[in-house]
Amino acid sequence: MKKQFIIGALASALMSTAAFAENLKVGFITTLTTPAAVIGNDQKNAVDLAMEHLGGKLGGKPAEVVFEDDGFKPEIGKQKTDKLVQDDDISIIAGYIWSNVLMASAKPIFDANKIMISANAGPSVIAGKRCNANFFSTSWQNDQTPMAMGEYLNQSGVKSIYVMAPNYAAGKDMAAGVARVFKGEIKGQDLTTWPGQLDFSAELAKAKASGAEAIFVFYPGKAGGAFMKQYQQAGLKGAMDLYTVFSVDGISLPKMQAGKLDGVLGSKLTNQWDPTLDNEANKKFVADFKAKHGTYPSFYAAQAYDSIKLIDSAVAAVDGDMKNIDGLKAALKEAKFDSVRGNFKFGNNNMPIQNFYLREVVEDADGKWATKVVSTVYTDHVDPHASDCKL
């Protein structure tokens, strides 16, 4: 009887250990195919680097990141999210480049009482009335970055702009964000077809004819490179100053430099992060990323890296118990980790409260095109939808 008890106890312990090990997984949804994979691969490289820095562990426990490809489509992103939630029973799912993919995937996560961490997308609806205690972000709310640009345009005395962005959730938020703050005249606006449109000649002709002083654009990924080439070909540099959000980054700049698209040099952009931010976590991240991949990391990479470091802090707080959802949420809210942007804290809607910087495209000491911080536009900025969140 005693022998049977010991054997049973050992079997139970082994089963418990196996289940515990199985639970030490996190999911990461990103785009790993289609031309948009350049962004997803940058995120994956950053996640892999974060796990390397953490010794392959989360919260001190051996861990695995399960990557899934959204195929650049909301319906595929939801299918992959369902797999991670239902089949793999993973408690924390991070990633989500695209606002439409995130919104298609949010309900299955929340219904299962799992946790979603956006490493990029920040649609207004999930920051406001449809906020959720199981949602966190290591990026921004979509409106904030263009709001910072609008504020800089006001400070610079720009009187009129023309706005271009793709016609999907994030594009609409970007256009709304700059319009929310900019005090001058918006001479015109085009919301172009997404994701297929890469010919902007008609819209650029309208922008030129509008008489606007400057042009404000949001074109992530491949569309950004196509726009910059056509902006230069249209002879607009010097005629219409260029201001961008999420169109110029560590992914696109090497390609633009190779293509001799010098129209981007000297252009201004806003963001909550820059490779030159002076803190130890950022210095290590940028140096090690450049050493491994030969390029500057993008803001997509920085946010993905932070998402893993944030998860690590939460897993440590619950001693690896991934079923302790309430404990994980409480620890995530505390945000006790060394972020690449320095101080990091969440607002009531679990969006970051953070600085936003004016950045300029420059040539670095090695002759590579990069960005540098020119000034701080917003300090500890709270997104405009937080007041609608009842958390």
N, C-alpha and C positions, 0 to 999 in steps of 0.2 A: 504493500500500500504506500509506504514511504517512498519506495523507488518510483512508483507510478506518479506520485505527486511531484517529485523532483524532475522527472522527464517532462511532465505536463507543464511545469513552471518554465523549464528551459525552452520548450517549444513555443510557449506563449511569449517569452521574452524575445526569441528570435523573430517571431511574426511581428511583434511590436517594433523591433529594430528595423525590419525590412520596410514596414509601413512608414516609419519615421523618415527613413532615407528617401523613400519614394516621394514623400511630401516636400523634401527640400529641392524643389524645382520652381522656377518662375518662368512665365511665358513672355515672349516678346514678339509682337506683331509688327512687321514692317514690310517694305516693298523690296523684294529680292529678284524680281524679273521685270520685264518691260524696260524702256529707257529710264524710267523713274528709279530703277534699282541703284543708280549712282548715289542717291540719297540714302536708301536703305542699307547699302553696303557700308557707307560712312558711319551710319548708326551701329551696324553690327561690329565694325572695327573698334568703335569706342566701347561697346559692351564687352567685347573680348578683352580689350585693354583693362577695363575696370576689373574684370574677373581675374586677370593676371595680377593686377596690383593687390587684389584681395587673396591671392594664393589659391584661387579656385574654390573659395568658400564664401558663404553668406552667413553673417552672424557667427563666424568661426566654425561653421559646419560645412562639410563637403556639399557642393551644390552644382546645379546644372541650369543653364538658360536654354529653354526650348524655343527655337526660332520658328516662326511661321510666316509665310509669304502671302500678303493680301492681294497680290496680282494687280494692284492699283485700282481695285474695284470694291465698292462697299459690300456687295453680296458675297464676294470671296472672303473679304475680311471678317464678315460675320460668321461664315462657315468655319474659318480657322479659329475664331474666338470660341464658337460652340465646341469645337474639338478640345481646346485647352480646358474649357470649363467643365464639360460633361464627360468626355472620354478620359482625359488626363487628370481631372480633378485638381487642377492647379489653382492656388489661392490668390496669387498676384499675377496680373497680366499687364505688361507695360508696352510701350512703343507708340504706335498710331501716328503716322505722319500726317494723314489727311483728315480733315474735319468730317467729311461725309462718311469715311470708313469708321471713324470713332463713334459717330452718332448711330450708325447701323449696329455697332457692336456693344454699345453701352448697356442696353436693357438685359441681354442674357447674363452679363456679369453681375449686374445689380440684383436681378431676380434670384440668382444663385447665392447671394450674399458673399460674393468674391470682391476683389479690389482691382480697380483699373487705375493705372498711372500713365498719363499722357506724357510722352517725351517730345511732343511737338504740337499737335493740334490743340486749339483752344477756342472752340466755338462758343459764341455768346450764350446760347441757350443753356449749356451745361454749367456756365458760370453764374447764371442768374436763377430764374424761377425753377428750372429743372436741375438745380445742383443736387448733389448726392453725397452723403457722408462716406461712401465707398469710392469716391473719385478723388484723385490727387493729380497735380501737374508739376513737372519739373521744367516747364517752358514759360508760358505766358498765356493770357487771354488775347484772342486775335486782335481786338481793338487797340491794345496798348501800344504796340510798336508803331503803327501808323499815327496814333495820337501823339507820340513823342516826336514824330516827323512833322506833324502839323504844328506843334508848339515851336519847333526849331524854325520852321518857315515863317511863323509870326515874328520870332525874335530877329530873323534876318531881313525882315521887311519885304518879303515876297508878297506881291499883290494878287497874283492870279496863277492858277495851275490847271493842267489837264490831267485827268485821272484815267488810268487803264489797269484793269485787273481781270482775271478769269471769272467766269460766271458759275461759281459754286460757293458753298458756305463761307469758306475762308476768304475768297475774293471779295464777296459782299461785305464781310466784316472789315476787311482792310480799307475798302472804299469808304465805308461808314465811319471808320475810326479817324481817318484824316479829316473827313468832312465835319466830324464832331467838334474838332478843335480849331481848324484853320479859319482865320478871320477874313481872309481875302476872298476873291471870286473864283469859283470853280467853273471854268469856261466850257467844260464838256466832260463827259464820262463815257467810257466804253467798257462793258463787261463782255469779254470775248468767250468764244466756245471753249469748253474745257472737257477733256484734256487734249482734244485733237488739233486745235488751231495753233499753227506755228508761223503763219504769214500775217504780219501786222501792218503791212504797207498801207492799207486803206485807213486804218485807225491812226497811223502816224501822219498821214496826209491831213486828216481832220484835225489832229492836234496842232500841226504846223499852221493850218489855216485859222485856228481859233484865236490866235493872237496872245495866247497864254505865255507868261514869262518862263514857266518851268513845266516839267512833266513829272508826275508821280506814278510809279508803277509797282505792282506786285506780280512777279512771274517766277515761281519756284522751278527748280530743276531745268530740264531741257528747254522749256519755254523761255527762261531767263537768258540763256545764251543766244537763242534765236532773236529775241527782242533787241539785245545789245548790238548784234550784228546789223540789224535793220535800222536801228537808231543812228548808227554811225553812217551807214550807206545813205540815209536820208539827209545827211549833212546837218543834223540838228545840234551837234556839239558846238557850243558857243552861241547858238541861236535860242535853244531852250535848255536850261540847266536840268540835269537829271538827278532825281531823288528817288531812292528805292527802299523797299523793305523785302527781305527774304528772297532777293533776286541775285545777290552777289555774296559769295561765301567761299570757304576754303575748297569746295568742290569745283565751283565754276571759274574761279579766277585763273588757275593754271591753264584751262582751256581757252579762256579769253585772251590770256597773254600769248599762247601759242598761235591763236588766230589773229594776233595783232589788233585786237579791238580796243585801241587806246582811248576810245571815247569814254570808257569806264573809269580811267584814271582821273582822280580828283573828284569823282562823284561822291555824294553824301548818302549815307544810310543810317538807320537807327536799329539798335538791338540791345538786349539785356546782357550780352556777353561779348567779349573780344579776346583774341589770343594774347593780347598784351596786358590783360588785367593782372595786377601785381599782388598775387597771393600764392602761397606755396603749392596748394592743390592744383591751381591752374598752370603754374610753371612746370610741374611734373607731368601733368596731362599733355600739355602742348609739346614739350620736349620729347616725351616718349612716343607720342603719336607721330611726330615728324620723323623720328628715328626709324620707326617701323614702316611708315608708308610714304615718306618722302614729300609729304604735303602738309600744309596747315590743316588742323581739324576744322570742320564747319561748325556752325551753331547747332546743327542737328546732332553732330557727334557730341558736343559739349553737354547737351540736354540728355542724351542717352546715357552718357557716362555718369552724370548726376543721378539719373533714375536708379542705376544699380547701386551706387553708394548710399542713396536714400533707403533702398530696400535692405541693404546690408545692416544699416542702423536699426531698422525695425525688427529684422529677424534676430539680431543680437538681443534686443529688448525682451523678446518672448522665448529666448533660449531655443530657437529653432522650431518652435511649435507652430507650424503653418496653419493649423486648424483654429488657432486662437485669433479669430478675425478682429474681435474688439480690441485685443491687445496690440495687434499689428496696426490697426487704424490709429490708436492712441499714440503709438511710437512714431508712425509716419508723420502725424500732426506735429510732433515735437521737432522733427527735422534736425536731429543731432548728428550731423555729418559735415565733413569738410567739402563744401561745394566749390566748383571751379569759378563761380562768380563771387566768392567771398561769403559774406553773411547771407543766410537763407532762412526765410520764415514764410509761413502760410497765413493767408487771410481766412476769414470765416467760411469762404466757399472753397477752400483748399487750393486756390490759385496762389502762386508766389507773390509776395510783396517785395518789390525789388527796384533797383535803379535801371534806368534806360539811358543809353549813351548815343551821342552823335559820333559816327565813325566816318572815316575818309579812306578811299582806295588809294594806296600809295605803292611805291616800289621799295622793298626792304633792303637791308644792307647787302644781301646776297643777290640782289637784282630780281627777286621774285615779287610778283604783285601780291599784296596783302592788305590788311586794314589796320588802322590805328584809331584809338579813342581821341577825339578832339575835345569833347566836353561832356558833362553830365546834364542831360535834359530834364530828367525826372529823378527824384530821390525817394526811395521807399514808396513807389507808386502802387496804388490799389486800383484794380480794374473797375470800370464804370458799372458793371453788372452785379458786383458784390452786394450792393444794397438790396437787390431783389432776391437774394438767397436767404432762406430762413434757417439755415443751420446754426 
